[in-house]
Amino acid sequence: MKPVLLLFSALALLAATTSPVAQAAKRPHFQDTDSHHYYAVKLNDLEVASPLEIAQHLGVQYVGQVGELPQYHLFSYAKTLHEKRSEASSQYSSSSNATFTNDGQHQDIVLRRYEQLRQSNDFPWRAQGARGGLVKRDGDNDDLPETDATLHPLGAIHKQVRKKRYKRDIPLSARDEYAQGDDQPSDGVAAHFQIKDPGFGYQWHLHNTLQPGNDINVTGVWEQNITGKGAIVAIIDDGLDANSEDLAANFFAKGSHDFNDNVDIPLPRKSDDNHGTRCAGEIASSRNNLCGVGVAWDAKVAGLRILSGEITDVQEAEALNYNFQETQIFSCSWGPPDDGVAMSGPNELLLDAFINGIDNGRQGKGSIFVFATGNGGRTNIHPVYSEACSAQLAVTYSSGDGSYIYTCDTGKRNCYQYHSGTSAAAPIAAAVYALVLEVRPDLNWRDIQYLTAHTAVPIDENDPDWEETSVGRLFNHKYGYGKLDAYRIVEYAKTWTSVGARVTYESPVIAVNGEIPSGIDDMTGQTGVVGLPSTFVVTEAALKGVKFGVLEHVTVTVNIHHTFRGDVEVELRSPDNIISQLAAHRPHDNTTEGFVNWTFMSVKHWEESPIGTWTLTVFDRYQPDKTGTFIDWKLGLHGEVEGGRNSTPPPPPPPQPRPTTAPSIPEKTPMANEPITGDDGRIAIKISPFIYVMFAGMFVAIGAALFLMYRQRANPKSMFGARMDDEEAGQRGGLLGRRGDYEFDELPTHELGGSDDSDDSDEDSADPDSRRILFDRSKLGATEREESGVNELKTGVQREAHSPLSSGEEIETESSFEVAVAEEDGDDEDEDDEDDEDDAFEDYPGGSGSKIKSDSWDEFSTLVKAKDGNRK
């Protein structure tokens, strides 16, 4: 696995910006791949070639536009009976990245027709020479490619093939536990912020008392009442449990969709559909006395379900742009297989979806994409399973060496203490950016990158890879510019001046065609240390020609043939002698395909001067009998247009991170009253006296009703109606006597899968990934229920009023699994077993004996990265 890369940093590519149009999310097209083939076609000029004309010429059915991509259109073609039978007996496979026919597709009739159509002299575009000379002609235009997909009105065609995306998890190992008899170190902070969630003591990434400073430094942000209000984060994953009481208040249904089952609400349906819910909990778990809290507990979260089965590239593209005018951040804890062999980046369709997001999302400010590609941990040490990469901006926390992220789980009241891998890192980064956008919703996607690079805090400073760049900033291929610091980045954002328009300079293709040295070198006596260098000079005049100002990203596109791709190493040296390691040794990658038009990226040269000689060197230090050829390369410089911010003063230096997690926080400090805000976030200023009278009457009525409910809770039938059966009346009566936020007299029970006396044959019971925290609510003390009374019932009513589900009822789903839940009806069956189980876990946070031992987390070490998966 690699470290977490913020994928948006890899998308500094030139694309035509169009005027954004606010509109509702386009409903994705259903694809019946069992009976039809599907093809996504890029039409570069709809006036020359309309989708209906293309459908008629190809003999296919037009399905519609692909998501928010106006140039891409989807077509279908019915499968033959022979194809259906063949697919039923063996897995159908073909390449979806081919522009035209490819191996295994040469018999595809639609692809053949499309190629013939592009070459046809009868189609109308052959008469469009006056509109731009789109085709090769004799004479002066001999240098124009005859079938250039970027100029031809008919662009690339992508046959859709269903394929799997993989969640970013790592295997579980034992974790440290709270020990009975010790004080909980987070009690003071929890009291200060009125956090009664019993798992907060486990959330070391929010407040680390045993290794102070090894957390995201968020308490100083919460102190300012910055908790993600107004921010919307979409979790592209395996679903989101909208029925979870820790997420229901923050679930954003409008931005959600289930692409696997083609329904609106992306509820988990399979036994392992818990990944997205856990990621969502890291961001927006409510402060509600259940499980823990999210980094941005007032942010909204949407679910986009794509990981519960195979999907096509069209569906993935639709998910990446879904509701992208309102949704600000897309958190993606998935990618291609992490097997050390696969090297997969987005094809043209998906790349165009990313570019469309950064160009047109958020009314032109750009969607922010965060992809998980690596891990890290709580003692500022680089994990052994993480790759170094020049494309990562910063890192944040995840799991490893016995430490895990504590979050909510699928089920109404379930929690999970073993969330791990890069899956845990990306949501933390997304949540930090949600805090930033609450303060500065006007910032664009490149502003977020600048803020990240300028405010990240270097860690593990003894690591030898730290290097000072020519602008005085430290960079490490393992950690980028350092770890995200929530307080530091939010404070810096308050006075940040947005960057100007982006600009790109690209070199011509630089031909090399040289054999890469491999074996014993005559001069050094070592294997392949000299490498094969190639240079390109960037002149000041060339940059002025495109009005290039400040350098941000650097990209290098290479073509390298090699008989063992994993042996190839690539490094880029800037004019200031700063070296970026673009490709490192991959001993398991034995493919003979080499690098074909593969683009690397580096953010190490941020704000350097790009003028001078750039040197790209390819090395082969291993296996002399495996050889290769460096064919060619191309340099791309991406940054801010010249004079983009000349009219404004330079930004101030970033604030120093302050120790917001110091133990000096008072034990109990009342929270300041929050201003009354509407849905648009504006503070109410003036209220008519008539409104005061009306509210006074409402409070009297509500108070009387609550008093009657309190008096009648022992006889719920008389309150809810005679038609209610005894079981339902018992359930509601129990809820009325309970605190609205469900505090517990009894200790929570920790269950691995199912209990011994359960008849449930759920396969999760044997799966270590199914470990959940279950809260036993069947034995709440009568004294507490009587003391809770009316005030705590109000809390429960208020939570219900904020539920995003207009009906107020639980969303139902046809689920193929059963989620372990706590008993709610006060059943006393197996009571002795439950008592034993409670006693066994009385040291868990939330119970009277929940304490932490002073040395329990000394072994925790791993820190996770935010870095670009598609470039490595």
N, C-alpha and C positions, 0 to 999 in steps of 0.2 A: 504494500500500500504506500501511497505517496502522501505528502503533507497537504492540508486544505488550501486550495488555490481559489482566489476569488476570480471566477471565470470572466467576469466583466473586464478584468484587466487584460485579457487576451483578445478582446474584441475591438482594439483600436485600429479598425480597418476602414478604408474609404468607402462610403456608400452615399448615394444621393438621398438627401433629407427631404421628406415630403411634409406637407402641412398636416399636423395631427388633427383627427376628427374624433371628438368624444362620442362614443356610442356604446350600446350594450354589448356584452361579450357574444361573439358569434357561436351558435350552437354547433359543436363538431358533427361531422358527417359520420353516420354509421357505416362501417366497412364489413360486409359479409365475405370474409376471405375464404370461407369454405366453398362458396359457389361462384365467386368472381375474382378476377385479377384486377388490381388497381394500379393506376399510373398517375404520377404527379408530373405535370408538364409546365415548364417555365416559358411564358409568353412575354417576350421583351417589348412587343409593340401590339397592343390589342386592337389598334385601328387597322393594322395590316392583316392580323390573324386573330379572329375572335374564337373563343372556346367552342361555340356551336359549330363554326366552320371546321375546326379541327376534329370535332367528334364525327362530323359527317364524312370527312375524308378518311378517317381511320376506321370507321365502322364500329364505334364504341359509344357508350352512353356517358353524357356529361353529368357529373355528380355535383360540382360546385366549386367555389373558391376555397382554397386551403387556408382556414383560419383567418388571420389578419394580414396575409400575404397577397396583395392584389395581383402579383405577377404569376402566382402558382395556381393551377387548376387541376382538379381531380377527375379522372375518367375511369370507367369500369368496363370490363369485358367478361362475359360469361365463360366459365370453365367448361371444357368438354367432359363428357362422361368418363373418358379414359383418364383425364387428369385427376378427376375426383377420386377414381379408384386407385390411382398410383399414389396419391397423397395419403389415402387412408392406410396404405400398407407400408409406406416409408416417408420419412420427413422430406418435404419439398425444400430445396435449397437453391438459392441463386443470389447474385450480387446486386444490391440495390444502389451501389455507388457508381455504376456504369452510366455514362452519358447515353450511349447507344447499346447495341448488342455486345454481349460479353460471353465469356466461357459459360456454358450452361444456359445461355439465353439466345443462341443463334437461331433457334427454331421458333422464337416468340414472334407470332404474326403481327402483333401491334408494334413491337419495336422495329420490325422490318418495314412496315408501312410508314412509320414515322420518319425513318431515315430516308426512305424513297421520297417522302413528301418534302423534306428539307432540300433534296437535290433536284426536285422537279422544276422544269422550266415553265410549267403551265400555271403555277400558283401566282396570285396577284403581286407578291413582293418582288418578283423579278422585274416588275415595271416601276419600282420605287427608287430607281437610281437617282432621280432628281431630289429625293428627300434625304439624301445622305450617303448615297453610294454604298449600300449594304452588301453588295456582292462583288466578287472579283471580276474585273473586266480586263480586256486586252489593253496593252499600252501602259499608261502612267500608273495604274493601280495594281501592278503585278505583285507588290509587297503585301497586299491585303489577303489574309487567310481566307480560303474559300468557304470553310465551314466553322468560322470563329463563333462559338456559342455566345460570346458576349456582344456580338454585333448582329447576328442573324435574328430575325423576328421570332423564329422558333428556337428557344433555348434548349436546355438539357431536359431529358425525360428520365424519370426515376421510377422504376418498377418497384412497387411496395412489397416488402417481405417482412413478415412478422418476426421479431427477434426480441430477446430478453435483455433488459437492463438490470444491473446488479447492485444490491444494497451494499453500503459501505459499513460492514461490521467486522469485528475481530473476535476470536474465540474467547470464551469466558474463563476466568480463573478466580481463585478465592480472593475475597476482599476483607479488609479489616472491619470490625464491628465496634459499636459502642459498648463499653464495659460498665457493668453495674457498680454504682458507688462513686463515680466521678462526675464532676460538673460538666454540663454541656457548654462548650465555649461560645456558642452562637446565641445564647439566651439574651444577652444584653442587646445585641443588634436586632434580634427578632422583636424584642419588646419595644425598641425605639421606633421601628417601622410597623408596629402592630401586626407582625407576621405570626400567626398562631398555627401555621401549617406544620404538622408534626415532623415532616421530613426535611425541614429547612437546615437542620444540623448536619445533614448529609451533603448539602450542596456547597461543597468546598470551593467550587469554581466561582461562586458568588461571594463567599466570605471565608477565607482560609485563615484560621487562627493558629494552626500548628506550623505552617510555613508562611508567615505574613508576607504579603506582596505577591504570592503565587496564586492570584485570582485575577478576575477581569476588572477589579477596582470600580465596582458599580455603585457602591453605597453612597458615594458623594453625589452621584447623579440622582438617585432616589431621594436624597435629602432635598433636592430642588423640585420635588414632585414631578420629575421627568420619568415617566414609566411607559412610554410608547404610545401615548394617546394620539389617535388619528392615523397611525401607521398600519398598513395592511401587508402581511407576509403570506405568500402562497407556498405551501409545502407540496412539492411535486414528488410523490412517493407512492405508498401502497394503500392510501386511504387515511381518513381522519375521523376518529370516533366523535361525532357531534353530540352523542349522548353522554360523554364523559362529563361529570359535574365540574371537573377542573378546567374544561375547555368550552363548555356550552355557552357561557356568557360572552366569549370572545370569538365564537365560530362565525365566519363570514360566508354565508351560503351563496351569495351572488357571485362570488369569485371562485366557486367550487364546481367540480365536475368529475364524474367517474368515466374515464376513457376506456377502462377495461370492460365495463358492463353497460356503457352508454346510458347512464342515468345521471340525474343532477347531483344527488347527495353522495359523496364518496365514502360511504361507510365501509369499514373493514368487513370482509366476507370470508376470508380464508384463515386457517389456523395460525399462519405466520404474518397476518396483516396487522402488525402492531408497531411497525417501524415508523410510519408517518405520524401516528398519534404520539409516540414518545418524542419525536423531533419537535412537534408542535408544542408539547408541554415545556420543553426547554425555553421556548420563546414566550409563551403566553399563558402558562398555568396561572389560574386566578389566585389571589390572596384570599383564601376562603376556608381555612382550617382543614384542608385536605391535601395530602401529598406535600409538595413543595411549591415554590413560586417560580414563574418564568423571569428571565432577564428583563423583559419588557411586559409586565403582567397586564397592562391595559391595551396592548396592541391587539389587532384582529388577525386571525389566521384563517386562511382558506385551504382547502384540500383539493389536489389534482391527482387522481389515482391512475397511475400508469404501470406500476411495478408488480401488479398481481397477475401477470400473464404477459404473453408476447404482444407487442404493439408494432405498428408501422412507423416509418419516419414522418409521415403526414400527421399521425396522431401526436407524436412527440413535438413536432413543430407547432401544432395547434395548442398544446399544453404550455409551451414556452411563451406564447403571446396571449394566453387566455385572460380576458378582462384586464388587459395591460394598461388601460387608461386609469383605473383605480388602484389596482394592485401595484405596489411599489417595489417589492423585493420578492425574488423567486429563490427559495432555498431548495437545493437539490443534493441529497445525500446518496447519490448513486452514480453509476458510470459503467464503462466496459469492465470485463473481468480483470481482477488484480492478480494475474498469474505470472507476471514477469515476462510474458511473451506477447500478449496482445498490445497493439499500438493503434488505437482507434481515435480518430477525431471526427468532428461533424462533417458530413458531406455538404454539398452546395445548398441543398434544401434547408438543412438545419442551421448552417452558417447564415443563410439569409434570414432565418427566423430570429437568430440572435441580433443581427444587424438591424432588423426591423424593430426589435425591442429597444435597443439603445438609441435608435433614431427617433422613433415615434411613440414609445411608451411614456406614460405619465405626462401626456400633453406636450411631448417633445423633450422633456427633461431626461428621459431614458430609463428603462427598466434596469434594476440592479440584480445581476445573477450571481449567486454564491454556490459554488460546487464543492462538494467534499471529495478530496482525493488523498487524505492522509491523516495522521493522528499525532497526539502528544500528551503530556501529562503534568502533574501537579508540582513537580520539583524542578521545572525549567531545564529538563534534560531531553535531548532529541531521541525519539523512539527508534528502536533498532529496525522496525519494519517500514521506515519512511524514506523516500527517495529525496535527494537534493535536487533543486530545480531553480533555474534563474527566473522563472515566471511568477514566483510567489511574491505577493506584497507583504503579507504578515501571517502570523500564526495565532491560534487560540487553543483552548483546552479541550481535551477529550479523555480517553481512558488509557490504562496500561499499568503494569506492575501492581495490580490489586486495587487500583482506584477506578471508580466508574462515575458516571453522571446519573444523578437521581432525578426522576421525572415521573409524569403520570403514565398510565397504561390504558389499553383498551378495557372497556367495562365502565360502568357508571362511577365507581369509586375505587378503582384500582390504581396502584402506584408501582413503580419499577425502579430498582436500585442498581441494575447492571447494564445500563445503556452505555454502549461502547463504540469504539472505532471512529472513523471519520464521520460517521453518521451523527455523532454527538458534537462535532466541531462546527460544521457548517451552520446549524441553527443558532449557535451562540454568536457567531459572526453576524448572521442575519439580524439577530435581536439587538446587537449593539448598533447596527445601522438603523434599526427602527427607532432607537433612542435619539440618534442624530437627526432623523427626519421629523421627529416631533418638534425639535427646536428649529430646524431649517428645512421645511418641506420644499423650498424653492431650489435646493441644490440639485445639480445634474449628476449623471453617473460618473463623470470624470472628476467632479469635485470630491466625490466619495473616495476615489483612488488617491487624490492628492492628500486628503485628510489622513488616510491610512498610512501613506508613506511618511508623512511629516510627523505623525504622533505615535507610531509604533515604538515600543520600548525594547531595546536590545536585551537579550537574556543569554544565559550560559556563556558569559563573556570570555571564558577560557577556551572556548572552541576555536581552533586555529583558522577556521574559514572566514571569520569576521574580517572584512576589509573596508577601509575608509574610501569612499568614492571621491571624485574630484570636487564635489560640492560639500564635502565634510560630513556626509551621512554614512553610517555603518550599514553594511549589507552582508548577509550570510545566505548561502544557497540552501541551508537547512531551515532557516527561520525568516527569510526575507529581511524586512527592516525591523523585525522584532514581533512582540506579541501585542495584540489589540488591548488598549487601555481605555475603558469606557469613559471614565471621567476626563481623561486627557483629550480624547477625540471630540467629545461633546463640547467642552470648553473652547477648543480651537475652532469648532464649527460656528460658534456664535458670532465671530468677527471675520469669518472667511469671505473673501470676494470671489465670486464664481469665475471660472476660467472662461477664456474666449473660445471661439469656434475651433474645431480641430482641423488639422491639415496633415497630409501624408506626402512624403517624398519617397519615390521608389527608384532604385538603380535599374539599369538594363540588366538582362541576364548575363552573368559573367561566366564564360566558358573556361573550364579547367581541363577536363578529359585527361587526367593523370592518374597513374596507379598509386594507391595509398601504400606508403612504406610499411612492410610487415616482415618480421624476422629480425635477424641481428644486423644492426646498422654498423657500417664499416668505421665510421668516425667515433661513435660513442660506445660501441660494444653492447648496446642495449636494444631491446625489441621495440621498434616503431616509435621511438621517442621523438624523432625529428618531425614526423607528421608531414602532411602536404598542405602548405599554406597558399592562400590566394588573397589578393588585396583589391580594395576599391577606394578611390579618393573622392570624398565629398567636398565640393568647393563652396565657398560663400556665395558665389554667383548662382550656383544651381539652387541653393536654398532660397535665395531672394526671388528666384523665378517663380516659386510656389508660395512665397510669403511665409516661409517657415520661421516660427519663433522659438518656443521652448520645447525641448525634447522630452517625451514621456516614455513610450515603448519603442523597442527595436525588434523587428522581425527579420528572420532569415529563412528563406525557402530554398531547399537543397534537393538535388538529385544525386544519389549515391548508390552505386551497385556494390553488393558485398555478399559473399557466400556464407557469412555468419553475422547477421545484423547486430547482435548484441556486443560484438567486439568493437564496434565503431564508437569513437568519442569525438565530440565536436566542441570547439571553443571559439569565442568571438572576442577579439581585442579591440578596444575603442582607441580613438586618437589620444586619449588621456591615459592609455595603458591600463585600463580597467578591464579585467577578464571576466566574461560570463561563460560558465560551463553550460552549454546548450544540451549536450547529450552525454550521459555517463555510461560506463560499462554495465551491460545487462547480461549476466552470464547464462540466464535461462532462455534468452531470445535467440534461438538458432535458425530463425527463418532466413531464407535466401532471397527474399524480396527486396531487401535494402530499403532506401528511403526514396519514395517517388512523390515529387512535388510536396514534400513534407515541410511544414512551417513551424519553426521554433520561435519562441519569444523570450525577451529579457526585459525586466524592469530595473535591473541593476544600474542602468545608465541614466536614470531619471534626472532631468535638468542638467546633464552634462552638455558641453559644447559638441555638436556632431561634426564640426568642420575638421577635416583631416583624413588620415588613412585608417580605414577599418580592415582588419585582417581576420579571415576565417581559416582555421586550421583543422584538418581532419586527421585523427590518430587511429592507429591499429596496434595496440600494445600486446595483443594476445594471439596465440595460435598462428604461427607463421604460415601454416599450410592453408589458412583461410584468408583469401585475398579479396580486394575490392578496387573500385574505380570512383574517384571523385569527378563527377561529370560537370555540374555547373551549380551556380547559386545566385541568389538575388537578395539585396539588402532593402529593407523598408524602415523608414523613420517616421514615427507617428507622434504628433504633439499639438501644441497650441499655435494658432495663427500669430504671425508677427503683429505686435501692438495690441494683442487681445485684451490686456488689462493695463495699458499705459496710462489711462485716465484715472486710475485709482492707485492709492498708496500700496506698497508691498504688504503682504500679510504679516502680522506680528509673529514673533517666535512662539512655538507651542508651549503651553504651560507645563511646568514640571508635575509629574504625577504625585499627588499627596496621599499619605497613608490613610485612606478613608476607612480601612478595616482595622484601625488601631483599637485596642481594647478599652480606650478611654471613653467610648460612647456610653452615655448614661443608661442605667438599667431600664428606666421608663421615662420617656419624654412624649407628651401628647403631640400628635400630629396636628399641623396647622389646618384650619378649615379650608377645604378646597373650594375654589370659585365655582359657581353654578354655570355650566356651559351647555350649549345646545349641541345638536348633531353636527353643526358646522364648526364647532370649536370656539365660537365667539362667547365672551362672557356677558351675562345678562347684567344690565346697568340700572334700569329703571323699571319699577313695578307699580302699577296702579293701586291705589288704596282699596278699590273694589276687589282686586285679586287677593289682598291680604284677608279680607272678610271671607271670601270664598274658600281660601285654604284653611282658615280657622274652622269653618263649618265642616270641611272635609276631615280635618284631624279629629274633631269631636266624634264624627260618625265612625271613622276608622277605629278610634280608641274604644268606642262602645262595642263595635263588632269584635274587636280582638278580645275585649274583656269577656264577652259572651262565649267566644270560642275557647278561651282559657277555662271558663267555668264548666263548659260542656265537654271538655276533651275526654273525660272518662266515659262519656256516652256518645260516641261519634255518630250513631244512627240518628239521634235526635237533631243533630246539626246538619248532616248531609242528606237526610231524607230517608223515609221508611223503605224505599225501594232498594237501598244498598244491602248487599248480603253481609253476613257476619265477617267474612274474611277481609273484604275491602274496608269495612268499618274499622276493623282492628288495625289494618295498615295505616289508615289515615289518622286514627286516634293516636297511634304510636308516634307518628310524625309530629302531631300537634304538641305532644308532651316533650318533644326533643328540641334541642337547640337548633336554630336555623342553620348555623354553620357547622353542626355536627362535631362538637368537641367530645372527647371520649373519657369515660371513667376507666374502661377496660383497656388493656394494652392491645395494639394491633397484632394480628397474627400474620406470620410469614409462611406462605405455602408454596411449595414447589410443584406446579401442576395441580393434580387433584389430591384429595386426602385419601387416607387408607380406606375409609369406609364409604368412599364414593363409588357409585356405579358407573360413573362417567368413564368412557373409554377414549376420551380425547387424547390424541397423540401428543399434545403439549405436555401431558403429565410426565412424560419421559424425556422431554426436551429441556435442557438447562436454560434455553432462551425463554422459557415460559415462566420463569420465576417472577412472581408478582407479590406485592405487598397488599394484603387484604385487611380491611378494618372491620372488626367484629362489633356490630352495633346492636347485638341482641341483649346486652346486659347493662344498658345505661342505668345509672343509679337513679332511683326515684327521687332522692333528695335534690339532685342536680336538676332534674326535670321540673320540679316544683319551683326551685329558685330561678330557673331560666325565665319562665313566665312570658309576659307579653313582649318585653323588649326584644328577646331573642327570636320570637316568632316574626317580628317585623323584619329582622334580617333575612329570614327565609323568604318572606314575601318579596322583599326587594330583589333578591337574586332571581326569583322567578320572573319579575318584571323585566329584567334585562336579558332574558333568554332570547337568542336570535330566532328561535322557532316560534312562529306567530301563533301556532295552535297551542303551545304550552305542553304538548304531549311528546313523549319519546318517539324519535324516528325509528320505524321498524325496518328490519331487513331480513331477507332470507339468507341466513348465515349458515355456512357449512361447518361452523365450529361453535363451541360453547365457551364463553368467557367466565372464569371463576369469579364469583361475586360474593360479597358478604351477605349473611342472612338479614332480612329486613323485617320479618314478621314476628320476631320475638320467639321463634320456635325453640323449645327446650330439648329437642331431640339431640342426642349425642353431646349433652351439655358437659359431661365429665371429660370427654375427649377435648372439647374446646378449651376447658380450663387448663388441661395439661399443656395444650399448645400455647396458650397465652403465657403460662409460666415459663415455658422454654424460651420465649422471645420477649420477656419483660424488659430487656435492655434496649429494645428498639425505640427510636425517637418518638415522642408523643405520649408515652406512658409515664407513670410516676417514677419508674426506675430507669428511664432513658438517660444514660450518661455516656461520656466519652473518655477513654483512657488517654493519658498524656502521650504515650508513645505509639498509639494505634496506627498512626498514618505515616510513620517514619519511612516506610518502604515505598510510599507512593512516588512514582516517577514516570511522567510521560507528558509531552506537550505537543499539541496538535497544530497542524498547519493549515494555512489558507492558501491554496495554490492551484495552478491551472492544470486540470486533468487532461484536457484534449490536446495539450501541447507536449505532454510527456508520454 
